[in-house]
Amino acid sequence: METTIINPPSQNSPVLTSSLYSLKAYTGGNKVLVELIRDPAGDSDCFFSTELYSINGIVELSDIGSIIEEQFRLKSRISDIIEIRFDNTSTAFTAVYCEYILDPDFDCTKCFLTASAISMVHRNSPISLSHFSNGSSEYIVNIVGHDRDGIVAAVSRKFIRKNQSLSVSFSVNEIIEAALAPAEGETPLVSVAYFAITYASFQKIFYVVEHPFFLTFLFRNMFNADEYVDIVCTVTRKTEIDSGTAICDGRLQQYDRVVSRTYNVQTGPLTDNQVSEIEQLISSHRIRLCTSDYDFNVIITDHTVEVDNDDETLHSIKFSFRFTDSRPRVVSSDLRSLMPSSSHVFSNEFSAEFA
């Protein structure tokens, strides 16, 4: 019984999971065994199997992108080779995790896989960038700031990174220190306003800002890639205690006491790019808060994301988060302990060059 795939995915370029919905095949039998295999030449991870019954000689597997995304989340994959088998025939392609529907001409191999092309960072902020490699380990960072006379000046620095699992790491502090150390014949900078990290034709811009209070979150963006975001905000901590009461031995007593602690966040004014980042943070399936001591898993419990086209007002977002522990987590009474530490860039979230 011959089986032929009618609409196989492209094998010439990676396929976004958000654009991969259904696959049809002709068959001479009444039913077809369908299997999805991740990395068929390596792990050969068969993560989905089912039988489909034909109608007028055609079988159809629907919502393929969602099936692949679920496995990629379990395996922490941004991209991988996927083989789809219909009985005795198969097709293989490169699948790229993507939760959003993007423009038809979007090419994931020619840009950083981030939530936004522009980010706001602080001096001690970490940076994680994910992208497809062209074989080069060279990254050019163009830095703009001011010289000792207050005149705008720019310098360029080269960084070498080993791309591991499509991701590389930087710290804002190391970029600033490299910029302030002048090369021969170069006008020295005394401050940095912004910088752009370039790899091949990829580029992302980072504006260096200073605020007395901000939170740093590590989250999985729409490409299932790790990304950091700094949020300037006001935080309110709210503790709730729920319990039942009953009279026991003539006395009123509590039982089933549950203590929960929620942190309500009100952001400051946001640019469109910052809104894009926070929207993906709120919808992320894995979020960690980078505090002064450790990184903690958190969940977003409530949010208000409303954006309008009023040019006279700036965007602002409200959301609430909780630590994932079943018991309330004790942090310093000073909410500044929720801020990241200056040495966070040396945490185990980063690759070996920072060890």
Sequence and secondary structure as in RCSB ss.txt:
>XXXX:A:sequence
METTIINPPSQNSPVLTSSLYSLKAYTGGNKVLVELIRDPAGDSDCFFSTELYSINGIVELSDIGSIIEEQFRLK
SRISDIIEIRFDNTSTAFTAVYCEYILDPDFDCTKCFLTASAISMVHRNSPISLSHFSNGSSEYIVNIVGHDRDG
IVAAVSRKFIRKNQSLSVSFSVNEIIEAALAPAEGETPLVSVAYFAITYASFQKIFYVVEHPFFLTFLFRNMFNA
DEYVDIVCTVTRKTEIDSGTAICDGRLQQYDRVVSRTYNVQTGPLTDNQVSEIEQLISSHRIRLCTSDYDFNVII
TDHTVEVDNDDETLHSIKFSFRFTDSRPRVVSSDLRSLMPSSSHVFSNEFSAEFA
>XXXX:A:secstr
  EEESS   SSS EEGGG   EEEEESSSEEEEEEEESTTTT EEEEEEEEE BTTEEEE  HHHHHHHHHHHH
T SEEEEEEEETTEEEEEEEE  SS   TT  GGGS   S SEEEE TT EEEEE    S  EEEEEEEEE TTS
 EEEEEEEEE   BTTEEEEEHHHHHHHHHS  TT    SEEEEEEEEETTEEEEEEE   S EEEEEEE TTS 
EEEEEEEEEEEEEEEEEEEEEEETTEEEEEEEEEEEEEEEEE  B HHHHHHHHHHHH S EEEE SS EEEEEE
EEEEE     TTS B EEEEEEESSSS     SSGGGGS  TTGGGSTTS GGG 
